[in-house]
Amino acid sequence: MVAPVEAGSRSLSFWHDTAPDPLEPRAPLPGDLDVDVAIVGAGYTGLWTAYYLAAADPGLRVVVLEREIAGFGASGRNGGWCSALFPASTARLARMAGRAGAVAMRRAMQATVGEVGRVAVGEGIDCHWSRGGTVLLARTPQQLERARGEVDQARAFGFGEEDLRLLGAGEARALLAASGVLGGTYTPHCAAIHPLRLARGLAEAVERRGVRLYEQTPVTSIAPGWARTPHGAVRAAHVLRATEGYTPQLPGLGRVLAPVYSLMIATEPLPHRVGEEIGLTRRETFGDYRHLIIYGQRTADGRLAFGGRGAPYHFGSRVRPGFDREPAVFAALRRTLGELLPALGQVGVTHAWGGPLGVPRDWCASVGLDRATGLGWAGGYVGDGVATSNLAGRTLADLVLGRDSDLVHLPWVGHRSRSWEPEPLRWIGVNLGLRATALADREEAWTRRPSRAADVVGRLLGH
Ligand SMILES: Cc1cc2nc3c(=O)[nH]c(=O)nc-3n(C[C@H](O)[C@H](O)[C@H](O)COP(=O)(O)OP(=O)(O)OC[C@H]3O[C@@H](n4cnc5c(N)ncnc54)[C@H](O)[C@@H]3O)c2cc1C
């Protein structure tokens, strides 16, 4: 099904295969170093944090330590939805921090989409930005009920039509001519991007601002005042962890986040007639209201990049290159895409890949800095990290610089999820949850009623 792509970093994803830069690794850490801030991980979280720190205080000595290359992780491989989505619901945020805190968090996320676009333009990063918003389709009566419920919840918190709009069947089909459309929702708060172009462009932008970025440099342990690597030790007043799905590999952090895989495929460029027929004229990102998340975008070169969950969680929170490739999941994604968009016909798939994302036990992303130790962190975005990592970067910068900004009072700041269960309970629980979510859609198709399995999973996760 999938044509081979070049070996090395290019084979990591469609985005790596089509990146304009050579993806040559930068030099590793040359030896021991004394700096003000050491950041571990050169994905969006680490790079945005470095970016805002350097922008705020050009005199600050900031170093980023990356085991592979900038954009190696989820930041280079994702679906390219730069959206205002946050993994915890507004109702959940309101339970954590009151109504005002929940609304402030949502508004901050909406503003963050614009902030990413602003910096991309300002820094000359051509990440194929297209702010077309998101259309989510409802293709069963139960999905339509969930769409209505989401709009009702938005209204209850004071968000209007300009934030989230219920679509009739005709309106939804006009945006994306999928099969069996009964309605849907539309939000303007999302841009489609080429994710790796953003990560690589940010890496160059931080270097221009004086940040030192060392690649091929695995951090083997983090402690107050220190990040240690086989190439030398970095001494820093602040050590910030930006390792997301890879976090459990660090000593002492095995149960902080669970790495869960999301997998994607990309089609060949659509024939002109097919592209015209399906819509997405402003490169709207798209999905539907099924339980097992699917997400797609039309790429700047006219393909569909389409992904979903469904790959298993691996015992002991292991992360391995082989886990990025699950032929059964790739085949299921192609079937799902064809069923959603029959106009695709026999359009071929040219790329298939995946990567780990970080899931906290309570499904709520967080950012924080322990003043006493100087240790900071951000992550646990589940599948919503493209924009959220920018908000995290600005917030971590404010925390390090001791600024009392609005950002440092948002409800996710300083939030700590409880740890995941030890194995084998974690393996059983995560995989049961993933299975139950997949079964929930089948259950609804059979019973034509809202799924009970989904309710149980939601309750277990505290949604
Ligand atoms: C297939 C897929 C699709 C997704 N789609 C979307 C989407 O459309 N929209 C959205 O908002 N989110 C999406 N996400 C999630 C989003 O990509 C992530 O939340 C986000 O990129 C996380 O950025 P990060 O910098 O925190 O982590 P990462 O990008 O994973 O970066 C972590 C970096 O740390 C490095 N590292 C790890 N351990 C060490 C160590 N010990 N020493 C040195 N370096 C280390 C890694 O090599 C890596 O480069 C998706 C994720 C995946 C996998």
The ligand as an SDF file (V2000), in Angstrom:
LIG
                    3D

 53 58  0  0  0  0  0  0  0  0999 V2000
    0.4080   11.4230   14.7710 C   0  0  0  0  0  0  0  0  0  0  0  0
    0.1080   12.6100   15.6540 C   0  0  0  0  0  0  0  0  0  0  0  0
   -0.8540   13.5270   15.2590 C   0  0  0  0  0  0  0  0  0  0  0  0
   -1.1290   14.6540   16.0560 C   0  0  0  0  0  0  0  0  0  0  0  0
   -1.9720   15.6190   15.5790 N   0  0  0  0  0  0  0  0  0  0  0  0
   -2.1240   16.7790   16.2680 C   0  0  0  0  0  0  0  0  0  0  0  0
   -2.8600   17.8610   15.7170 C   0  0  0  0  0  0  0  0  0  0  0  0
   -3.3080   17.8100   14.5660 O   0  0  0  0  0  0  0  0  0  0  0  0
   -3.0330   18.9890   16.4790 N   0  0  0  0  0  0  0  0  0  0  0  0
   -2.5090   19.0820   17.7280 C   0  0  0  0  0  0  0  0  0  0  0  0
   -2.7200   20.0910   18.3880 O   0  0  0  0  0  0  0  0  0  0  0  0
   -1.7420   18.0930   18.2570 N   0  0  0  0  0  0  0  0  0  0  0  0
   -1.5250   16.9650   17.5400 C   0  0  0  0  0  0  0  0  0  0  0  0
   -0.7140   15.9800   18.0440 N   0  0  0  0  0  0  0  0  0  0  0  0
   -0.0260   16.2280   19.3150 C   0  0  0  0  0  0  0  0  0  0  0  0
    1.1190   17.2240   19.1390 C   0  0  0  0  0  0  0  0  0  0  0  0
    1.8760   16.8930   18.0020 O   0  0  0  0  0  0  0  0  0  0  0  0
    1.9900   17.2060   20.3910 C   0  0  0  0  0  0  0  0  0  0  0  0
    1.1710   17.4660   21.5090 O   0  0  0  0  0  0  0  0  0  0  0  0
    3.0950   18.2510   20.3770 C   0  0  0  0  0  0  0  0  0  0  0  0
    3.8170   18.1840   19.1880 O   0  0  0  0  0  0  0  0  0  0  0  0
    3.9880   18.0420   21.5800 C   0  0  0  0  0  0  0  0  0  0  0  0
    5.1410   18.8490   21.4330 O   0  0  0  0  0  0  0  0  0  0  0  0
    6.3390   18.6400   22.4650 P   0  0  0  0  0  0  0  0  0  0  0  0
    7.4050   19.5590   22.0610 O   0  0  0  0  0  0  0  0  0  0  0  0
    5.8180   18.7560   23.8560 O   0  0  0  0  0  0  0  0  0  0  0  0
    6.7670   17.1150   22.2810 O   0  0  0  0  0  0  0  0  0  0  0  0
    7.5850   16.4130   21.0750 P   0  0  0  0  0  0  0  0  0  0  0  0
    7.3250   17.0630   19.7870 O   0  0  0  0  0  0  0  0  0  0  0  0
    7.3130   14.9510   21.1760 O   0  0  0  0  0  0  0  0  0  0  0  0
    9.0770   16.7350   21.4200 O   0  0  0  0  0  0  0  0  0  0  0  0
    9.7790   16.1240   22.4580 C   0  0  0  0  0  0  0  0  0  0  0  0
   11.2410   16.1360   22.0420 C   0  0  0  0  0  0  0  0  0  0  0  0
   12.0350   15.7520   23.1600 O   0  0  0  0  0  0  0  0  0  0  0  0
   13.0930   14.9390   22.6750 C   0  0  0  0  0  0  0  0  0  0  0  0
   13.5300   14.1330   23.8090 N   0  0  0  0  0  0  0  0  0  0  0  0
   12.8210   13.2010   24.4770 C   0  0  0  0  0  0  0  0  0  0  0  0
   13.5330   12.6820   25.4840 N   0  0  0  0  0  0  0  0  0  0  0  0
   14.7300   13.3140   25.4570 C   0  0  0  0  0  0  0  0  0  0  0  0
   15.9050   13.2210   26.2540 C   0  0  0  0  0  0  0  0  0  0  0  0
   15.9910   12.3660   27.2720 N   0  0  0  0  0  0  0  0  0  0  0  0
   16.9500   14.0260   25.9640 N   0  0  0  0  0  0  0  0  0  0  0  0
   16.8820   14.9170   24.9400 C   0  0  0  0  0  0  0  0  0  0  0  0
   15.7960   15.0360   24.1460 N   0  0  0  0  0  0  0  0  0  0  0  0
   14.7410   14.2460   24.4100 C   0  0  0  0  0  0  0  0  0  0  0  0
   12.4530   14.1310   21.5710 C   0  0  0  0  0  0  0  0  0  0  0  0
   13.4180   13.5950   20.6810 O   0  0  0  0  0  0  0  0  0  0  0  0
   11.5370   15.1540   20.9280 C   0  0  0  0  0  0  0  0  0  0  0  0
   12.1690   15.8330   19.8600 O   0  0  0  0  0  0  0  0  0  0  0  0
   -0.4490   14.8240   17.3000 C   0  0  0  0  0  0  0  0  0  0  0  0
    0.5060   13.8830   17.6980 C   0  0  0  0  0  0  0  0  0  0  0  0
    0.7920   12.7890   16.8910 C   0  0  0  0  0  0  0  0  0  0  0  0
    1.8440   11.8010   17.3320 C   0  0  0  0  0  0  0  0  0  0  0  0
  1  2  1  0
  2  3  1  0
  2 52  2  0
  3  4  2  0
  4  5  1  0
  4 50  1  0
  5  6  2  0
  6  7  1  0
  6 13  1  0
  7  8  2  0
  7  9  1  0
  9 10  1  0
 10 11  2  0
 10 12  1  0
 12 13  2  0
 13 14  1  0
 14 15  1  0
 14 50  1  0
 15 16  1  0
 16 17  1  0
 16 18  1  0
 18 19  1  0
 18 20  1  0
 20 21  1  0
 20 22  1  0
 22 23  1  0
 23 24  1  0
 24 25  2  0
 24 26  1  0
 24 27  1  0
 27 28  1  0
 28 29  2  0
 28 30  1  0
 28 31  1  0
 31 32  1  0
 32 33  1  0
 33 34  1  0
 33 48  1  0
 34 35  1  0
 35 36  1  0
 35 46  1  0
 36 37  1  0
 36 45  1  0
 37 38  2  0
 38 39  1  0
 39 40  1  0
 39 45  2  0
 40 41  1  0
 40 42  2  0
 42 43  1  0
 43 44  2  0
 44 45  1  0
 46 47  1  0
 46 48  1  0
 48 49  1  0
 50 51  2  0
 51 52  1  0
 52 53  1  0
M  END
$$$$
